Each structure stands twice: as C-alpha cells, then as structure tokens.
C-alpha cells in the first residue's frame, strides 16, 4: 500500500472558481467579434500596455529583432528547430493516404489534408518561451499548412527578439505582437486586418485556455492545456539531487504547477525532500517554485513497480520522468501520459526546449484520451469512395435499399433503388426495398 510522505492540496480545495474567467473571456471575445481591430487595440493597451497602429510586425522590425541576438543565439535556435523539424518529418511520413478495393469494383480510401490556416500562440509575458514557436510553427509547416499566423505578447513592453526570431526562422507567414484573449480572439474570429484561421494551437494561461475552449467548434484546437505537471518515477538507482532537480525544474513554470515524486524507496524519498529544501535556498526562481512545491508537491512511496505503474496511470500526468533501473518497463506498460522521459540521461527540459518531441502536451488527466501536439493534429483524414462496376453498384444497392427500409428512410432507399434499376436492370417500385 502506497504511503504519502507529502500531499498536495486536494482537488476540492484548489479547484479555482472558473466562473469569473469564463465570464471575462466571453465578454472580451464578444467585443472582438463586434469591434474588430479597435477592440483588439483597446485590449492590448489595457492588458499589455502596447499601443500600435498595426500589431503585425514589419520585415524591418523582424530584422531588428535578429540584430539583437548573437550568432550563438541564432545557432542554438537553429539546432533546436532542426531537431523539431526532423522528428516532425518522420511523423508526417508515418501518416499515409490509402485506397483499397474492399469488394470487387468498390474502392474506399482516405486522404490526409492539412488545414488551410493555423494560428499559433506563443506565451511570452512572464518568460519568453521561444520554444513554443518551434513546436507549433514547424509542426504546422511540415504538415503542409499554407498560412501560419503567430501571436506572442510583448516582453518588457516590446516584441521579444528571441521569440520573433524563432517565429520567423520556423516559417511563420504573419507575426503579431499580441497576447492573451485578444490574440486568440483575433486569430479565430478575424478582424479588419487579420484574416481568421481554421485552427488554434499553443499553450497559455487560464484566460488563453478558456478562450480556446469557448472558440472550439468555430475553429479547431490542439487541446485544453492547464498548468504544467511533472511526475518523477524513481528507484534507488538514482539519487535525491537528480529527483529534486527534475521536480523543481518544472515547478518553476508557475505557482500552480504540480510536481510529484513516486518511488519505491523510502530513503530516496527522504533524500529528495532534503535536496528540495537545499535547492530552494539557491534557485533563482525559488519564489515561484517554492509556492508550487508547498501547495502542489507530493511524495509517494509505493511498494514496487506494479503499484507505481498503477498510481502513474491514474495520475495521467503531462510529463513523466522515469528514473529507474528498468525504464522500459514503464514504456511498455504505461498508458496515460503526455510524454515519457526515460532514464537519467534525459529530462523534461530536453523535451521542452530542444530534443525534438513536442512540448504542447495534455494536462489535467486529458492524457487518458489524447496525446500532445503533433503533425497529425494539423491534418484532416477525409474519406472517399468509388464504385467502378455495374455489378458492384447493384449488389451494394440491394443491401442498402433493404437496410434503409428497416430504418424507414424512403428517400435514402430510393438513392439505392435508382442504382439497382439502372445498373442491375431490376424493376424496383419507388419506395419499396429491393428484393
């Protein structure tokens, strides 16, 4: 039986009242739909303190952002983007169009068609998260999306040079310095100067997530993302410093980011707790990480791998770092996770920033039913059928006619009967099922 050495706040006690967020977002989206560019400008001034006649960056502004970066900065961004692009291309190559002859003369198939336009949100108000540009823009481009729009909020009152460079290098066609609900609303609903997109992707705060939720249906979305979650599964093949580092490295995302150690070693659990206290005294972002750990951090000691697996699948966390002697056990058996990081030589930060897998991942147990952002999210798998012989059309038509009669769909049945009469040369009275 598992023992909790430290528990986070219960779901009931930490569940935020989303009514205020929902009402605020609803009103702002309505104002964007009716007010267009004027509403977007008012919101940008109100929330981001940025007033511009046009929030789309000019090529001169983009070039100026590049000029503010060092050659090493550019090289590092290029390296990260190459890894993302390489993996995305392998994913795209794994997705095949098909056409099969299921009956003599009957051909069924599907095509994987990219959406026409995608809007990619890149968070950047608190940290300039340029990695989100790689993850969304490159993935959309590899999928074949023809128009890619990006929005990122100003950083310290102006466009973030690193984010802008990353957006441009990734292949964005339109780059806007817009944040929050106004960015999501402008991309989805369109304004006088911004044509609407077909799909929204990218992480963001609670208001961005709620805006995506309310707009889902009018546009597609990648997933509903909440605060970053990290689960470290470990045994005594590693030490407390590594476990603590991997927990706090993600807890710094925000004061509401859960971080959990799940282990079968009581001594490792105690060592990790001690290391967390030590590291929080020297971590520059400890003001955020300490709040997150105090309220949402947990330490669970399980009896063995099987119980750790059971608990991990119930948690269904976004990031799962596996620091065990047999990491492939969890690769083989885990079913509910956003992304796995297997073995001590890798970590969540690699996935967040550079290694090539996507960092836009399911949270709040959404891993039970979806994976993260990938090339396939930008593709519509659309089916088609062809019937190429008279015999096939007549044969299928007879079955279809009788099945339609069972349901009482006379008009549907007549579509089948017409083919039976023309291609099978059988007299089928109007409205009667084929014999």
C-alpha positions, 0 to 999 in steps of 0.5 A: 500500500502506497504511503504519502510522505507529502500531499498536495492540496486536494482537488476540492480545495484548489479547484479555482472558481472558473466562473469569473474567467469564463465570464471575462473571456466571453465578454472580451471575445464578444467585443472582438467579434463586434469591434474588430481591430479597435477592440483588439487595440483597446485590449492590448493597451489595457492588458499589455500596455502596447499601443500600435497602429498595426500589431503585425510586425514589419520585415524591418522590425523582424530584422531588428529583432535578429540584430539583437541576438548573437550568432550563438543565439541564432545557432542554438535556435537553429539546432533546436528547430532542426531537431523539431523539424526532423522528428516532425518529418518522420511523423508526417511520413508515418501518416499515409493516404490509402485506397483499397478495393474492399469488394470487387469494383468498390474502392474506399480510401482516405486522404490526409489534408492539412488545414488551410490556416493555423494560428499559433500562440506563443506565451511570452509575458512572464518568460519568453518561451521561444520554444513554443514557436518551434513546436507549433510553427514547424509542426504546422509547416511540415504538415503542409499548412499554407498560412501560419499566423503567430501571436506572442505578447510583448516582453518588457513592453516590446516584441521579444527578439528571441521569440520573433526570431524563432517565429520567423526562422520556423516559417511563420507567414504573419507575426503579431505582437499580441497576447492573451484573449485578444490574440486568440480572439483575433486569430479565430474570429478575424478582424479588419486586418487579420484574416481568421484561421481554421485552427488554434494551437499553443499553450497559455494561461487560464484566460488563453485556455478558456478562450480556446475552449469557448472558440472550439467548434468555430475553429479547431484546437490542439487541446485544453492545456492547464498548468504544467505537471511533472511526475518523477518515477524513481528507484534507488538507482538514482539519487535525491539531487537528480529527483529534486532537480527534475521536480523543481525544474518544472515547478518553476513554470508557475505557482500552480504547477504540480510536481510529484515524486513516486518511488519505491524507496523510502530513503530516496524519498527522504533524500529528495525532500532534503535536496528540495529544501537545499535547492530552494535556498539557491534557485533563482526562481525559488519564489515561484517554485517554492509556492508550487512545491508547498501547495502542489508537491507530493511524495509517494512511496509505493511498494514496487513497480506494479503499484507505481505503474498503477498510481502513474496511470491514474495520475495521467500526468503531462510529463513523466520522468522515469528514473529507474533501473528498468525504464522500459518497463514503464514504456511498455506498460504505461498508458496515460501520459503526455510524454515519457522521459526515460532514464537519467540521461534525459529530462523534461527540459530536453523535451521542452526546449530542444530534443525534438518531441513536442512540448504542447502536451495534455494536462489535467488527466486529458492524457487518458484520451489524447496525446500532445501536439503533433503533425497529425493534429494539423491534418484532416483524414477525409474519406472517399469512395468509388464504385467502378462496376455495374455489378458492384453498384447493384449488389451494394444497392440491394443491401442498402435499399433493404437496410434503409427500409428497416430504418424507414428512410424512403428517400435514402432507399430510393438513392439505392433503388435508382442504382439497382434499376439502372445498373442491375436492370431490376424493376424496383417500385419507388419506395419499396426495398429491393428484393 
